[in-house]
Amino acid sequence: MPRRLVAAHPLSAARVDAGSAVRDHGGDGAASASGRRTGAAREKGCILATRGEPPARLIQPTALARARGEFGPRGRRPIAYGWIVVAAVTAIMTAVSGARFLFGVVLKPVSDEFGWGRAALTAAVTISTIVLSLLQPLVGLLVDRLGATRILVGGTALVGLALLPLTFADRLWQVYLLYGVVIAVGLAAASPVVATALVGRWFERRRGTALAIATSGSAFGQLLIVPLGAWTLTVADWQTTYRLLAALLLVAMVPLGLLAVRDAPPPAPAAAGARRDGGTDLRGAVRTRSFWLLAFGFLVCGFTMAFPNTHFIAYVDDMGMAPTHAANAVAVTAIFSVAGSLLLGLAADRHRRGAVLAATYALRGAAFALLLLLPPAGSMLFVYALVLGISWTATTPLTAAIAANLYGREHLGAVFGTLFTFMNLGFGVGAFLDGIVYELAGGYELALVVNAALGGVAAIAVWSVADRRPALDSPSVSAPRPALAAD
């Protein structure tokens, strides 16, 4: 039988083979063909199909690329829409994180105004993290079933609405209710768990970079919201600070989420009716040793985040430095957290991710050792901020990438949401215990020792995580074999 020549679209650069599968790469607009090569070859913009292949319809590469968002409505090739989703999620996470980070900025003014002790006031943080911890697995399940966009926008709106009555609170129980419960519900719905699910569905080949950017929203929150909040306190009161943040969330971030964020790219035509790879569900994940090592790491991560977020500005003020100096140090932490997250993400693509995560926790512990050993005055404060910043946000994308490798992406929302629960628990316990240490000892030195030691222990624990890292990202679907058209 003579060979049949099947013309392909001249722009096509794909090799379509019998028995191959087409993978959808979502937002980064990439496509690949895998499987047995049974005689298909590309030659001068055409595909040569050898004899023995069944006749079928011609695959249109342009339509396939348009379905993936690779082409715009006029056939142009804009920035892939997945990156627009990443930018919108990053902006929303930046603003929402302000509701959490500003508590440390207003801690001392609120304590002085109402006469509440720091331990009693930071109990609101403990309540908040308990609520967050209980809700994160539920949020992961809801994201898998209802979609991440609804959860993200609803949580952002709830945080903005709850900040307004918080500015009128004059009883401690009101702070516990509004900040500890209501705002915590919104924070759970607008958390890195939701961001991870969104980005994970839009990206495969560049998922590590996209995750690092999206989860850096918390760092940008420190970089922008905390200095602005500290400056606002110099010209206004703490109530004005929270009201401005509420306006930002309700007027800007909620509309941005509604207009720009989409749950997932449209499926490629070749992937219709494909069989999904279920991966490992939460019940199977919790039976593995690696899950609990990652959970312990997240517990330490949250614990060591509590002091910089909740007590650091008060600590610097106790040492005789201006709050604006502490806010500048927080900004340095945020700047280097963005750079550190990206650099450590690149390192994780070239080295074992468990080892990179262990180095991240070691840096976290070293930062507190520096703050303890070096006199916290002048430029020495920024040395601590630099080292802390490198490790600040990198733990979340690294842990998410390891979890995706170990357990698959089908149940990633529930698995990662449960892991993230331990970070929230650690944060709540750390914020409360740091306050107790201050009340009993009159200073934070013992708290710094504990934070430094825990960083080292976490580094040892996650070093042994069995991270199977495939050469290429495994596809989330197994698509049917693409067919070639007859003459």
Secondary structure as GFF3:
##gff-version 3
##sequence-region A 1 487
A	DSSP	beta_strand	4	6	.	.	.	ID=ss1
A	DSSP	beta_strand	20	24	.	.	.	ID=ss2
A	DSSP	beta_strand	31	35	.	.	.	ID=ss3
A	DSSP	beta_strand	41	43	.	.	.	ID=ss4
A	DSSP	beta_strand	46	49	.	.	.	ID=ss5
A	DSSP	beta_strand	55	56	.	.	.	ID=ss6
A	DSSP	alpha_helix	61	67	.	.	.	ID=ss7
A	DSSP	alpha_helix	81	114	.	.	.	ID=ss8
A	DSSP	alpha_helix	118	146	.	.	.	ID=ss9
A	DSSP	alpha_helix	148	166	.	.	.	ID=ss10
A	DSSP	alpha_helix	172	177	.	.	.	ID=ss11
A	DSSP	pi_helix	178	182	.	.	.	ID=ss12
A	DSSP	alpha_helix	183	189	.	.	.	ID=ss13
A	DSSP	alpha_helix	192	202	.	.	.	ID=ss14
A	DSSP	alpha_helix	207	214	.	.	.	ID=ss15
A	DSSP	alpha_helix	217	235	.	.	.	ID=ss16
A	DSSP	alpha_helix	238	248	.	.	.	ID=ss17
A	DSSP	pi_helix	249	253	.	.	.	ID=ss18
A	DSSP	alpha_helix	254	260	.	.	.	ID=ss19
A	DSSP	three_ten_helix	269	271	.	.	.	ID=ss20
A	DSSP	beta_strand	275	276	.	.	.	ID=ss21
A	DSSP	alpha_helix	282	285	.	.	.	ID=ss22
A	DSSP	alpha_helix	289	306	.	.	.	ID=ss23
A	DSSP	pi_helix	307	311	.	.	.	ID=ss24
A	DSSP	alpha_helix	312	318	.	.	.	ID=ss25
A	DSSP	alpha_helix	323	350	.	.	.	ID=ss26
A	DSSP	alpha_helix	353	373	.	.	.	ID=ss27
A	DSSP	alpha_helix	380	392	.	.	.	ID=ss28
A	DSSP	alpha_helix	395	407	.	.	.	ID=ss29
A	DSSP	alpha_helix	412	441	.	.	.	ID=ss30
A	DSSP	alpha_helix	445	463	.	.	.	ID=ss31
A	DSSP	beta_strand	477	478	.	.	.	ID=ss32
A	DSSP	beta_strand	484	485	.	.	.	ID=ss33
###
